[in-house]
């Protein structure tokens, strides 16, 4: 298995940040290749709290994700993984 490659920081944007528990988070794909992307919310201790697969048609687009009530107020890492290229980007999000 090839190692994961870190994407440049402009590959994705997330907003609003901070977000609200049980609210919605938008993930903007900035000129990304088409494919399945897995969006994973982890606690800072590494526990996986929410995961969603997003089918991206390619180019620039926004995908909306409903936030789980398991994401209580705090700071989380959002990891976005492109399964086909094995590239990942990590972004920090605050939940209020």
C-alpha positions, 0 to 999 in steps of 0.5 A: 500500500502506498503511503498517504500524501498530504494535499496542499492547504488550498485543496479544501475549505470548511465553513462555518468554523466554528460550527454548531453541534447538530448543525451543518458543515460545508466542505468546499472542494477547490478544483479537485479530481472526481471521485469518492472522498471520505470525510472523517471527524476525529477528536484531538485524541484520535477517536473517530466520531463521524465519517461520511463518504462524499461523491465529488463530480470534479472541479470546484463544488460544495458538499454539506455535511450534517454534524452528529450530536456526538460532536460536542463543543470542542476542537476536532480534526477533519480528515478528507481522504481521496480513496483512489489517490490516497491523498489526505488533508487535515483541517481543524474545526471548532464546534460550539 
